[in-house]
Every structure is written in structure tokens, then in C-alpha cells.
Amino acid sequence: MQRFNIRLTLLSGNWYQRVTYLFVAALLWQWFYCLEDYWWDETFAIVHGVLIAGVAAELLVPGHRSIRLALQLAAIIGINVHFTGYQWIGREQGPWNDGHLWTSWLSGNIGQLEPFIWISLVVWLLFQLAGYWSRSRVQVMTLIAVCMLTLLVADSFSPLVLWDNVAWTIFIGLAWLVAEHFSRFQSKHPDSWNHLIEYPVSLVLPTLLILALVMSSGLFVPNVAPVIKDPYTVWMESRGETVPSFTGEKGSSGTSETSFGDSRSGYSRDDDQLGGGFQFDYSTVMEVTTTHRSYWRGETKALYTGNGWEDATLERRESSVIGLRSDEPLPLSEGADENVEMIEVAQSVTMVREDPLPVLFGAAPIHKIVGLNNGEEQMSIPTRAGWLSSSWELRWPVENAQIPYPTSYSLVSHVPILNETELRNASSQLDNGQRNQMYLQLPDNLPSRVIDLAEEITAEAASPYDKAKAIEQYLKLNFPYTNTPDTSKRRSQDFVDAFLFEIQEGYCDYYSSAMAVMSRAVDLPARWVKGYAPGILPFDPSVQGMPSELEINPDGSGTYTVRNADAHSWVEVYFEGYGWIPFEPTSGFAFPYALTDEAPEVSIEEAAPSTPVETAETGSQASYVPLYAAIAAAVLSVILIVLRRQKILETVVKWRFRTYTSNQRVVWETERLLRYGRRKGLQYTEHETLREIISKWSEHRRFLREEFTEVLTVFEKAKYSGLTLTSDEAEQLVAKVKSIRERL
């Protein structure tokens, strides 16, 4: 039998030049992880597609090099069209030599691909230049060293953990050097090479075994403290800081105080050390189809330690109701009494996130479980699943690996309809003395200025409910929201004290902890709650031009996409007759209460100042003007208006906003942008806050995500921070809104 009549293409001819592009693409793939905090998921998908297309063309397409380059450029365009949702825009009718029409046509089509098309071209050029340049061993080692150094610097001086990428870069580099060695062997000993490739297994297998041994040795050798420390470790220790050590599982760092800012948003499993910052993670956790917009409640904690929240002793000892059955009511230790009107909220939850969570999420309080499903099969409620009637938690036995977390489940909640008149007459003390004391607990070393501030804020409140609302509004209006608070300002040992008097900015954990502590300081039983904000509704272009969604969908029913970025915390305060009532102190958020006989929440548009209107008196006598003089005057006026239109427009704008403050101008311009966005097909509901609207719009107009975020930041500063914006800040916002309108 003739042995291998057809030789492997990659092991003959100019195989090394082509394989070089494979190694370059693999290195760039790892290197681009340095940009994880700067690129969107779509950007990574497009860039990876460009690299795959480039390698495929270089390895598989024969013929002249220009053919491969043309195919790669065509693939780049196709990849961008696929991932950006591109839609063809035809050229407007007009003369073929009209340059303005052609420019507008090109801008409309190319603009849909920005900025991804330019990033793709830069990546492709980098791929081609690196592949063309990396021929000799010195050049190969230089490129590998640059990638290694970049990854190590990014790992050391940024929140990114790139140890896996460093390991893969080393493996790719070793494989590349082996290939380069075989290439030189082929050029110096062609006859021996031709004989060697007759037996490809004997050529490739030993190489793979050696590389595998080298890489695996780094995983299984015991951990030994370094004899000589690297410069970064020496520098950090000289500043009194520590560098995380990697023990046990390679690449899994231990926790330290300096790691708080390295996290991403999501449902927290450990709340005893709050603080620091986080990066937004917009990956989907679950989808919730509901009859009423709600917060999806998970767990509650009552013990405030000064650093975070833990389960109090009574919470840890709380007995749970087990042996739950579908459609059987769940008891409540402190729920609304029979005289309080309720609405029934039905929810169907489909989990997208695969790792199990300790609870099932739902609107509070949950009334009953309708059903559980694992894939397409219905599953029974596990015996160890329990309902905590006091904490309102539907616990799931995550410690038992034999019980899978349900892929979907259905719940019904009975949510009280709030009546503020009745709430103002309600007591806020629990009948159970021990439980009342648990929800009034404060650390012994809580700074007195926190208690003094709480008493000052609530001094004029006539009822416990008014006290809670006063604290809620104080926090909402006086502290700006940010996911990266400046913790360098912190001096106090107490988390809430540091937030109120030193850092004075933060995200939900800061606000909710502050309200819970200050509520307890004025004798209001309060507990800290965590779960998820409602999420976002899908964009529906069919509602364009129809009545407002508040009229169509007053309860906010629909299917909400809940993401890691929607993980949230808030506060519940006890009121007799109603049970635990949620409060939302976080700036930019609004709890979707069920209300009766109450004024609706003020929307962004309603909060904007009214436009000043002035009337001018007309003369009582009209003077006679000849017809030709009137026509001439009209023509001259039109000419002057056209020539001076920019100056006139600026004058009109200044006159119109002469009575507005900078803060009012920012709110008005933001409201105007929302109306313009709706006309361009970007929908929102009256239930949604601006933060939720911007989050949803950014998903549909990704190329404007950064600009939308800038508008949101200035708006929240103008509306909620209590600070007075300068005229320059307002003008910058006006220019930013104008730019967004033009790009929309």
C-alpha cells in the first residue's frame, strides 16, 4: 500500500508563512483581553470573527495573496453587518452628481457600522503587519515578549485577572518557536524534511507531549514562596499594600481588602464587607414575565456590623416551613391584615444564569408556588426547600448537588396596595419584643453624628411613615449615584458614617445601608433587603405613534430581562397592618408600588420646569402700508433671517432660557431628548427611571452608549445631588444632546 500519497498541505511548501498567521491570531486573541473593561461583548465577537476569518483565508485559500486579502476584507464587512444589525439605506432621489446626496448616503450606511468597522480594520491591519513581520526567531520572540509584558502589566495595575491569558501566551509562544525550528530544519535539510513528513504522527506527537509536560508542570508542582520578588511586588509592599497570593487552585486569588474595586455587578453572596466599586456586567440572569412591574426580592439581613450585613441570631434560628406543595398558601408572620387591599402578581421566571442561587426570586411577599420545571420536565418541590415566614425568603437547598436549581418556576405574590393616609396612622413597632429589638439593633461604636443626622432629618415628621419618607428623600436628593465611589476619602471605621460624611457618593448598598441604620436610629424597625431591580422590557417598534405606554400598560406587565447589572439592595420598614413596606433611597431608582387613590409618580417630563410664556399687546390702530412696500419688507426680512439665522437662533435660545437655572436647563434638555428618541423609535414607559431608559436605549443604539451615559450622569447630578451646575456644564450637556440627536 502506498504510504500517504497526498502530503499534508501545511507541512510542505511555504507552510510556515501561513502558520505564522495562526500564531499571530492566537496571540492577539489573548492580548485583546487587556481591553475587557473598554470593549463591549459585540466588539469582542466582531474582533474574534475577523481573526478567525483571517486565519481561515491564510491557511485554506490557495493562489495569489491578493485573493486572500480581498476575501478577508469581504469577511470583515459581512461580520460587521451581522453583529450590528445593519439595514440598507437607499440613496435619496436627486442628481447623480450631487455630492451632498452621496455623502449623506455613505454616512447613513457606514454610520451604522461605527465604531466596529474601524476597530475591525485596525485589528486586521495589526494581524497582517504582525504576520508579515514575524519571520525570524528574534522577531517571533520580540512579539511574544511584547504580548507577555502587556498582559502582565495589565494584570498588575488593573482589576483584570489575566493569568490564564499569560499561560496561553506562553504555550502559543513555545509552539511557535517549535514551528520556527522545523521551518529552519526544512530549509537546511530539505531531503530529511521530505522524509520526515512521510510520518506526520511521529513528527507531531512528541512535540505535543513535550509542550503538555511543560505546561502541566506549572499546575501540579507544590507552591513555594519566591526567593526573589518581582519589582511590582517589591514596589507594592514598599507602599504598605499587599499583593494577592495564588495558592491551591492556580489562578484563583484570595480575597483582600484591596479587592473590593475589582468586582463586577451581580447578586452578592457575601455582604459582611460592603464598599468599594464595581464594573457593570450586563449579562442576563433571568427573564421574568409578570402581571405587575416589581422588584424581585431575594434575601434579607438584620445585623449591621459597621462593615456590612449578616444574619442576626434570630434569623439564623428561624424555623422554615418545609414540605411545600404547589398552589398552597405560604404563611406570613408579619403580613398585611385582612382589611388591606391586595393585588395578585403572577410571575413566571426563566433562569438564564446556570449557577444555583440560594433563593427563588419574586415580588414580595410571595403567596404560593405554582410550579417548577427542570428543562421541559416538571419537577416536584424538594423536601429541603423551605419558606421563612418572618424573613419572607423562599430558600433553595443549593448545598445539595443532587437537587438541580429549577430552569424555570412560577409564583404568585399578594402585594398590598399602599394607602398613605392609613400608613401615616399606623404604628411601626412589632408585637414580638425580641424581633422588634433585632430590627432596631445598632453597633455600639456607631458614631453619634449618624444618629444626630437622622434625628435632624425627621424632626418635623408627624408619623413613623413620614420619618421613613424623610430619610428616603434626604438620601435620594443629596448623594450622587456612582458605581466607583472615591473610597480614598474614607476615614471612619463605620461604613454608613463614612458614606454620609466622607465619601458622600455611592451605589445601592451605600444608600440602603444608610437608610436602614438611620431608620433604626429614630426607632423605626428596618431590615436590609437584596435582590434585583425590575430589569428592562424589550424594545417594541410597533408602539411608535400610539398612546403612551402608561395608558396601554399601567401596571408595567410584560417580560423583563434581568441582568447582573440589575442586582440591587433596598430597605423594608415595618408598619402595623401592612407588614414590611419597601423603601427605595437610591438616587435614580423608583420602587414600583401598587397605589390607590394617590397621585401618580412624577415622571421626568412632569418634573421639568414649565416654559415661560409671555403675551404681547397689539396696537389698537393699524397703519396703512402700501402693498409693494409690504412685499419688499417681507423679502428683506427673509433674507436677513437666512443670513443671520445662527445669531437669531442663539438669541431666541438665550431668551427662552433666561429664567432657567442650569439644573432646570439640563432637566429640560434631557426631557427633550427622550421625546426625540421616542420619535426615532426608542421607546420607554412612564414607569421607568432615566437610568433604566438609558440602559435599554444603549442596548439598541450601542454606538451611542457612552454619550447616553454622560447625559445620565449630568442629569442625576442636576436633579438629585443638590449641587448647582455651572452654565458651562449645562452648555456641554446641550452640545452633547445635540450631537446625539444628529446621530440618531
PEVEN-V188896 format. One record per residue. N is the residue number from 1. RES is the residue in one small letter. SS is DSSP state (2 for helix, 1 for strand, 0 for the rest). OMEGA is omega in radians with two decimals (* if undefined). BURIAL is 1 if it has 24 or more other ideal C-beta (glycine too) atoms within 12 Angstrom, else 0. Layout:
n: {N:N}
res: {RES:RES}
ss: {SS:SS}
omega: {OMEGA:OMEGA}
burial: {BURIAL:BURIAL}
//
This chain:
n: {1:2:3:4:5:6:7:8:9:10:11:12:13:14:15:16:17:18:19:20:21:22:23:24:25:26:27:28:29:30:31:32:33:34:35:36:37:38:39:40:41:42:43:44:45:46:47:48:49:50:51:52:53:54:55:56:57:58:59:60:61:62:63:64:65:66:67:68:69:70:71:72:73:74:75:76:77:78:79:80:81:82:83:84:85:86:87:88:89:90:91:92:93:94:95:96:97:98:99:100:101:102:103:104:105:106:107:108:109:110:111:112:113:114:115:116:117:118:119:120:121:122:123:124:125:126:127:128:129:130:131:132:133:134:135:136:137:138:139:140:141:142:143:144:145:146:147:148:149:150:151:152:153:154:155:156:157:158:159:160:161:162:163:164:165:166:167:168:169:170:171:172:173:174:175:176:177:178:179:180:181:182:183:184:185:186:187:188:189:190:191:192:193:194:195:196:197:198:199:200:201:202:203:204:205:206:207:208:209:210:211:212:213:214:215:216:217:218:219:220:221:222:223:224:225:226:227:228:229:230:231:232:233:234:235:236:237:238:239:240:241:242:243:244:245:246:247:248:249:250:251:252:253:254:255:256:257:258:259:260:261:262:263:264:265:266:267:268:269:270:271:272:273:274:275:276:277:278:279:280:281:282:283:284:285:286:287:288:289:290:291:292:293:294:295:296:297:298:299:300:301:302:303:304:305:306:307:308:309:310:311:312:313:314:315:316:317:318:319:320:321:322:323:324:325:326:327:328:329:330:331:332:333:334:335:336:337:338:339:340:341:342:343:344:345:346:347:348:349:350:351:352:353:354:355:356:357:358:359:360:361:362:363:364:365:366:367:368:369:370:371:372:373:374:375:376:377:378:379:380:381:382:383:384:385:386:387:388:389:390:391:392:393:394:395:396:397:398:399:400:401:402:403:404:405:406:407:408:409:410:411:412:413:414:415:416:417:418:419:420:421:422:423:424:425:426:427:428:429:430:431:432:433:434:435:436:437:438:439:440:441:442:443:444:445:446:447:448:449:450:451:452:453:454:455:456:457:458:459:460:461:462:463:464:465:466:467:468:469:470:471:472:473:474:475:476:477:478:479:480:481:482:483:484:485:486:487:488:489:490:491:492:493:494:495:496:497:498:499:500:501:502:503:504:505:506:507:508:509:510:511:512:513:514:515:516:517:518:519:520:521:522:523:524:525:526:527:528:529:530:531:532:533:534:535:536:537:538:539:540:541:542:543:544:545:546:547:548:549:550:551:552:553:554:555:556:557:558:559:560:561:562:563:564:565:566:567:568:569:570:571:572:573:574:575:576:577:578:579:580:581:582:583:584:585:586:587:588:589:590:591:592:593:594:595:596:597:598:599:600:601:602:603:604:605:606:607:608:609:610:611:612:613:614:615:616:617:618:619:620:621:622:623:624:625:626:627:628:629:630:631:632:633:634:635:636:637:638:639:640:641:642:643:644:645:646:647:648:649:650:651:652:653:654:655:656:657:658:659:660:661:662:663:664:665:666:667:668:669:670:671:672:673:674:675:676:677:678:679:680:681:682:683:684:685:686:687:688:689:690:691:692:693:694:695:696:697:698:699:700:701:702:703:704:705:706:707:708:709:710:711:712:713:714:715:716:717:718:719:720:721:722:723:724:725:726:727:728:729:730:731:732:733:734:735:736:737:738:739:740:741:742:743:744}
res: {m:q:r:f:n:i:r:l:t:l:l:s:g:n:w:y:q:r:v:t:y:l:f:v:a:a:l:l:w:q:w:f:y:c:l:e:d:y:w:w:d:e:t:f:a:i:v:h:g:v:l:i:a:g:v:a:a:e:l:l:v:p:g:h:r:s:i:r:l:a:l:q:l:a:a:i:i:g:i:n:v:h:f:t:g:y:q:w:i:g:r:e:q:g:p:w:n:d:g:h:l:w:t:s:w:l:s:g:n:i:g:q:l:e:p:f:i:w:i:s:l:v:v:w:l:l:f:q:l:a:g:y:w:s:r:s:r:v:q:v:m:t:l:i:a:v:c:m:l:t:l:l:v:a:d:s:f:s:p:l:v:l:w:d:n:v:a:w:t:i:f:i:g:l:a:w:l:v:a:e:h:f:s:r:f:q:s:k:h:p:d:s:w:n:h:l:i:e:y:p:v:s:l:v:l:p:t:l:l:i:l:a:l:v:m:s:s:g:l:f:v:p:n:v:a:p:v:i:k:d:p:y:t:v:w:m:e:s:r:g:e:t:v:p:s:f:t:g:e:k:g:s:s:g:t:s:e:t:s:f:g:d:s:r:s:g:y:s:r:d:d:d:q:l:g:g:g:f:q:f:d:y:s:t:v:m:e:v:t:t:t:h:r:s:y:w:r:g:e:t:k:a:l:y:t:g:n:g:w:e:d:a:t:l:e:r:r:e:s:s:v:i:g:l:r:s:d:e:p:l:p:l:s:e:g:a:d:e:n:v:e:m:i:e:v:a:q:s:v:t:m:v:r:e:d:p:l:p:v:l:f:g:a:a:p:i:h:k:i:v:g:l:n:n:g:e:e:q:m:s:i:p:t:r:a:g:w:l:s:s:s:w:e:l:r:w:p:v:e:n:a:q:i:p:y:p:t:s:y:s:l:v:s:h:v:p:i:l:n:e:t:e:l:r:n:a:s:s:q:l:d:n:g:q:r:n:q:m:y:l:q:l:p:d:n:l:p:s:r:v:i:d:l:a:e:e:i:t:a:e:a:a:s:p:y:d:k:a:k:a:i:e:q:y:l:k:l:n:f:p:y:t:n:t:p:d:t:s:k:r:r:s:q:d:f:v:d:a:f:l:f:e:i:q:e:g:y:c:d:y:y:s:s:a:m:a:v:m:s:r:a:v:d:l:p:a:r:w:v:k:g:y:a:p:g:i:l:p:f:d:p:s:v:q:g:m:p:s:e:l:e:i:n:p:d:g:s:g:t:y:t:v:r:n:a:d:a:h:s:w:v:e:v:y:f:e:g:y:g:w:i:p:f:e:p:t:s:g:f:a:f:p:y:a:l:t:d:e:a:p:e:v:s:i:e:e:a:a:p:s:t:p:v:e:t:a:e:t:g:s:q:a:s:y:v:p:l:y:a:a:i:a:a:a:v:l:s:v:i:l:i:v:l:r:r:q:k:i:l:e:t:v:v:k:w:r:f:r:t:y:t:s:n:q:r:v:v:w:e:t:e:r:l:l:r:y:g:r:r:k:g:l:q:y:t:e:h:e:t:l:r:e:i:i:s:k:w:s:e:h:r:r:f:l:r:e:e:f:t:e:v:l:t:v:f:e:k:a:k:y:s:g:l:t:l:t:s:d:e:a:e:q:l:v:a:k:v:k:s:i:r:e:r:l}
ss: {0:0:0:0:0:0:0:0:2:2:2:0:0:0:2:2:2:2:2:2:2:2:2:2:2:2:2:2:2:2:2:2:2:2:2:0:0:0:0:0:2:2:2:2:2:2:2:2:2:2:2:2:2:2:2:2:2:2:2:2:0:0:0:0:2:2:2:2:2:2:2:2:2:2:2:2:2:2:2:2:2:2:2:2:0:0:0:0:0:0:0:0:0:0:0:0:0:0:2:2:2:2:2:2:2:2:2:2:2:2:2:2:2:0:0:2:2:2:2:2:2:2:2:2:2:2:2:2:2:2:2:2:2:0:0:0:2:2:2:2:2:2:2:2:2:2:2:2:2:2:2:2:2:2:2:2:2:0:0:0:0:0:2:2:2:2:2:2:2:2:2:2:2:2:2:2:2:2:2:2:2:2:2:2:2:2:2:2:0:2:2:2:2:2:2:2:2:2:2:2:2:2:2:2:2:2:2:2:2:2:2:2:2:2:2:2:2:2:2:2:0:0:0:0:0:0:0:0:0:0:2:2:2:2:2:2:2:2:0:0:0:0:0:0:0:1:0:0:0:0:0:0:1:0:0:0:2:2:2:2:2:2:1:1:0:0:0:0:0:0:0:0:0:0:0:0:0:1:1:0:0:0:0:1:1:1:1:1:1:1:0:0:0:0:0:1:1:1:1:1:1:0:1:1:0:0:0:0:1:1:0:0:2:2:2:2:0:0:0:0:1:0:0:0:0:0:0:0:0:0:0:0:0:0:0:0:0:0:0:0:0:1:1:1:1:1:1:1:1:1:1:0:0:0:0:0:0:0:1:0:0:1:0:0:0:1:1:1:1:1:1:1:1:1:0:0:1:1:1:0:0:0:0:0:0:1:1:1:0:0:0:0:1:1:1:0:0:0:0:0:0:0:0:0:0:0:0:1:1:1:1:1:1:1:1:1:0:1:0:2:2:2:2:2:0:0:0:0:0:0:0:0:2:2:2:2:2:2:0:0:0:0:0:0:0:0:0:2:2:2:2:2:2:2:2:2:2:0:0:0:0:0:0:2:2:2:2:2:2:2:2:2:2:2:2:2:2:2:0:1:1:0:0:0:0:0:2:2:2:0:0:0:0:0:2:2:2:2:2:2:2:2:2:0:1:1:0:2:2:2:2:2:2:2:2:2:2:2:2:2:2:0:0:0:0:1:1:1:1:1:1:1:0:0:0:1:1:0:0:0:2:2:2:0:0:0:0:0:2:2:2:2:0:0:0:0:0:1:1:1:1:1:1:2:2:2:1:1:1:1:1:1:1:1:1:0:0:0:1:1:1:1:1:0:0:0:0:0:0:0:0:0:0:0:1:0:0:0:0:0:0:0:0:2:2:2:2:0:0:0:0:0:0:0:0:0:0:0:0:0:0:0:0:0:0:0:2:2:2:2:2:2:2:2:2:2:2:2:2:2:2:2:2:0:2:2:2:2:2:2:2:2:2:2:2:2:0:0:0:0:0:2:2:2:2:2:2:2:2:2:2:2:2:2:2:2:2:2:2:0:0:0:0:0:0:0:0:0:0:2:2:2:2:2:2:2:2:2:2:2:0:2:2:2:2:2:2:2:2:2:2:2:2:2:2:2:2:2:2:2:0:0:0:0:0:0:2:2:2:2:2:2:2:2:2:2:2:2:2:2:2:2:2:0}
omega: {-3.13:-3.03:3.05:3.09:3.12:-3.14:3.09:-3.09:-3.07:-3.14:3.09:3.11:-3.10:-3.07:-3.05:3.13:3.14:3.14:3.09:-3.14:3.07:3.14:3.11:-3.14:-3.14:3.09:3.14:3.11:3.12:-3.06:-3.09:3.09:3.03:-3.08:-3.03:-3.13:-3.07:-3.11:3.02:3.09:3.12:3.13:3.11:-3.14:-3.13:-3.12:3.10:3.08:3.10:3.14:3.13:3.13:3.13:-3.14:-3.13:3.14:-3.10:-3.07:-2.92:-3.04:3.11:3.07:-3.07:-3.08:-3.13:3.11:-3.14:3.13:3.13:3.12:3.12:3.10:3.09:3.11:3.12:3.13:3.14:3.13:-3.14:3.11:-3.10:-3.00:-3.11:-3.11:-3.07:3.05:-3.07:3.08:-3.13:3.12:3.10:3.14:-3.13:-3.13:-3.13:3.14:3.12:-3.09:-3.13:3.13:3.11:3.12:3.12:3.13:3.12:-3.13:-3.14:-3.13:-3.13:-3.12:3.12:-3.10:-3.11:-0.13:-2.98:-3.09:-3.13:3.07:3.13:-3.12:3.10:3.12:-3.14:3.10:3.09:3.10:-3.12:-3.12:-3.14:3.12:3.14:-3.05:-2.98:3.14:-3.10:3.13:3.14:3.14:3.11:-3.12:3.10:3.14:3.11:-3.13:3.12:3.11:3.14:-3.10:3.14:-3.14:-3.13:3.11:3.13:3.12:-3.06:-2.97:3.09:3.12:-3.07:3.03:-2.97:-3.11:3.10:-3.14:3.08:-3.14:3.12:3.10:3.09:3.14:3.13:3.14:3.11:3.13:3.13:3.14:3.06:3.12:3.13:3.10:3.11:3.12:3.11:3.09:3.12:-3.09:-3.11:-3.09:-3.07:-3.13:3.12:3.13:-3.14:3.09:-3.07:-3.08:2.99:-3.13:-3.02:-3.12:3.12:3.11:-2.99:-3.02:3.11:3.13:-3.14:3.12:-3.14:3.14:3.14:3.12:-3.14:-3.10:-3.09:3.12:3.10:-3.12:-2.99:3.11:-3.14:3.12:3.12:3.13:-3.10:3.08:3.11:-3.11:3.14:-3.08:-3.12:3.13:3.12:-3.11:-3.14:-3.13:3.08:3.12:3.14:3.14:-3.11:3.07:-3.13:3.08:-3.09:-3.10:-3.13:3.12:-3.13:3.08:3.11:-3.02:3.02:-3.13:3.08:-3.12:-3.10:-3.06:-3.04:-3.10:-3.07:-3.02:3.03:-3.11:-3.14:-3.11:-3.05:3.06:-3.10:-3.02:-3.07:3.08:-3.13:3.08:-3.11:-3.12:3.12:3.04:-3.14:3.08:-3.03:3.09:-3.03:3.06:-3.09:3.02:-3.05:3.01:-2.98:3.06:3.12:3.08:-3.03:2.86:-3.09:-2.97:3.11:-3.04:3.04:3.10:-2.99:-3.04:3.07:-3.04:-2.99:3.08:-3.09:-3.03:3.07:3.03:3.07:-3.10:3.14:3.10:3.14:-3.11:-3.08:3.13:-3.11:3.07:-3.13:-3.07:-3.08:3.12:3.14:3.06:3.03:-3.11:3.08:-3.09:3.10:3.09:3.11:3.11:3.12:3.14:-3.02:-3.09:-3.13:-3.14:-3.10:2.88:3.12:-3.13:3.11:-3.10:3.00:-3.04:3.04:-3.09:3.02:3.07:-3.00:-3.07:-3.04:3.09:-3.01:-3.09:2.89:-3.03:3.10:3.04:-3.03:-0.11:3.10:-3.11:-3.14:3.04:3.13:-3.13:3.10:3.10:3.02:-2.99:3.11:-3.08:3.07:-3.13:3.11:3.13:-3.12:-3.14:-3.06:3.00:-3.03:3.09:3.10:-2.99:3.11:-3.13:-3.12:-3.13:3.06:-2.98:3.10:-3.07:-3.10:-3.12:-3.13:-3.10:-3.12:-3.12:-3.10:3.05:-3.06:3.07:3.05:3.09:-3.12:-3.12:2.96:3.11:3.02:-3.05:-3.13:3.03:-3.00:3.03:-3.01:3.12:3.12:-3.13:3.13:3.11:-3.05:3.02:-3.13:-3.12:3.11:3.09:-3.12:-3.06:-3.13:3.14:3.10:3.12:3.12:-3.09:3.00:-3.07:3.03:3.12:3.12:-3.08:3.09:-3.14:-3.07:-3.10:3.05:3.13:3.13:3.13:3.13:3.13:3.11:-3.11:-3.02:-3.04:-3.08:-3.14:-3.05:-3.08:3.06:3.13:3.11:3.07:-3.14:3.14:3.13:3.11:3.14:-3.10:3.11:-3.14:-3.08:-3.00:-3.00:-3.10:-3.13:3.11:3.00:3.09:3.13:-3.14:-3.13:-3.09:3.08:3.12:-3.03:3.04:-3.08:3.06:-3.10:-3.06:-3.11:3.13:3.12:3.13:-3.03:-2.96:-3.07:-3.11:3.04:2.99:3.14:-3.14:-2.91:-3.11:3.10:-3.10:-3.05:3.11:3.14:-3.12:3.13:-3.11:-3.13:3.07:3.11:-3.13:3.11:2.97:3.04:3.08:-3.06:3.06:-3.07:-3.03:3.07:-3.13:-3.13:2.93:-2.97:-3.03:-3.07:3.02:3.11:3.09:-3.12:-3.10:-3.09:-3.11:-3.13:3.11:3.14:3.08:-3.09:-3.09:3.06:3.09:-3.11:-2.97:-3.02:-3.12:-3.13:3.13:3.13:3.11:-3.08:3.01:-3.09:-3.04:3.06:3.14:3.14:3.05:-2.92:3.01:3.13:-2.99:2.97:3.12:-3.06:3.02:-3.10:-3.13:-3.13:-3.03:-3.06:-3.10:-3.13:3.03:-3.07:-3.12:-3.04:-3.13:3.11:3.13:3.10:-3.13:-3.10:-3.13:2.90:-3.02:3.04:3.11:3.13:3.09:3.12:3.10:-3.13:3.12:3.11:-3.10:-3.13:-3.09:-3.11:-3.14:3.12:-3.12:3.13:-3.13:3.11:3.09:3.14:3.11:3.10:-3.11:-3.11:-3.14:3.11:3.13:-3.11:3.12:3.12:-3.07:-3.09:3.11:3.12:3.13:3.14:3.13:3.13:3.14:3.13:3.13:3.12:3.13:-3.14:3.13:3.13:-3.11:-3.05:-3.02:-3.12:3.13:3.13:3.13:3.11:3.13:3.13:3.14:3.13:3.13:-3.09:-3.07:-3.07:-3.14:-3.11:2.91:3.11:3.13:3.11:3.13:3.13:3.13:-3.12:-3.14:3.10:3.08:3.12:3.11:3.12:3.13:3.13:3.11:3.11:3.11:3.13:3.05:3.11:-3.00:3.00:3.12:-3.13:3.11:-2.92:2.99:3.14:3.13:3.12:3.11:-3.13:3.12:-3.12:-3.14:-3.12:3.09:-3.09:3.09:-3.02:-3.12:3.12:-3.05:-3.11:-3.13:3.10:-3.13:3.11:3.11:3.13:-3.12:-3.12:3.13:-3.12:3.08:-3.11:-2.99:-2.97:-2.99:-3.05:3.11:3.11:-3.14:3.06:3.11:3.11:3.11:3.11:3.14:3.08:3.09:3.12:3.12:3.13:3.12:3.11:3.12:3.13:3.14:3.14:-3.11:3.05:*}
burial: {0:0:0:0:0:0:0:0:0:1:1:0:0:0:1:1:1:1:1:1:1:1:1:1:1:1:1:1:1:1:1:1:1:1:1:1:1:0:0:1:0:1:1:1:0:1:1:1:1:1:1:1:1:1:1:0:1:1:1:0:1:0:0:0:0:0:0:1:1:0:1:1:1:0:1:1:1:0:1:1:0:0:1:1:0:0:0:0:0:0:0:0:0:0:0:0:0:0:0:0:0:0:0:0:0:0:0:0:0:1:1:1:1:1:1:1:1:0:1:1:1:0:1:1:0:1:1:1:0:1:1:0:0:1:1:0:0:0:0:1:0:0:1:1:0:1:1:1:0:1:1:1:0:1:1:1:0:0:1:1:1:1:1:0:1:1:1:1:1:1:1:1:1:1:1:1:1:1:1:1:0:1:1:0:0:1:0:0:0:0:0:0:1:0:0:1:1:0:0:1:0:0:1:0:0:0:0:0:0:0:1:0:0:0:1:0:0:0:0:0:0:0:0:0:0:0:0:0:0:0:0:0:0:0:0:0:0:0:0:0:0:0:1:1:0:0:0:0:0:0:0:0:1:0:0:0:0:0:0:1:0:1:1:1:1:1:1:1:0:0:1:0:0:1:1:1:1:1:1:1:0:1:1:1:1:1:1:1:1:1:1:1:1:1:1:1:1:1:1:1:1:1:1:1:1:1:1:1:1:1:1:1:0:1:1:0:0:1:0:1:1:0:0:1:0:0:0:0:0:1:0:1:1:1:1:1:0:0:0:1:0:1:1:1:1:1:1:1:1:1:1:0:1:0:0:1:1:1:1:1:1:1:1:1:1:1:1:1:1:1:1:1:1:0:0:0:0:0:0:0:1:1:0:0:1:1:1:1:1:1:1:1:1:1:1:1:1:0:0:0:0:0:0:0:1:1:1:1:1:1:1:1:1:1:1:1:1:1:1:0:0:1:1:0:0:1:0:1:0:1:0:0:0:0:1:1:0:1:1:1:1:1:1:0:0:1:1:0:0:1:1:0:1:1:0:0:1:1:0:0:1:0:1:1:1:1:1:1:1:1:1:1:1:1:1:1:1:1:1:1:1:1:1:1:1:0:1:0:0:1:0:1:0:1:1:1:1:1:1:1:0:1:1:1:1:1:1:1:1:1:1:1:1:1:1:1:1:1:1:1:1:1:1:1:1:1:1:1:1:1:1:1:1:1:1:1:1:0:1:0:0:0:0:0:0:0:0:0:1:0:0:0:1:0:1:1:1:1:1:1:1:1:1:1:1:1:1:1:1:1:1:1:1:1:1:1:1:1:1:1:1:1:1:1:1:1:1:1:1:1:1:1:1:1:1:0:0:0:0:0:1:0:1:1:1:0:1:1:0:0:0:0:0:0:0:0:0:0:0:0:0:0:0:0:0:0:0:0:0:0:0:0:0:0:0:0:0:0:0:0:0:0:0:0:0:0:0:0:0:0:0:0:0:0:0:0:1:0:0:1:0:1:1:1:1:1:1:1:1:1:1:1:1:1:1:0:1:1:0:0:0:1:1:1:1:1:1:1:1:1:1:1:1:1:1:1:1:1:1:1:1:1:1:1:1:0:1:1:1:1:1:1:1:1:1:1:1:1:1:1:1:0:0:0:1:0:0:0:1:1:0:1:1:1:0:1:1:0:0:1:0:0:1:1}
//
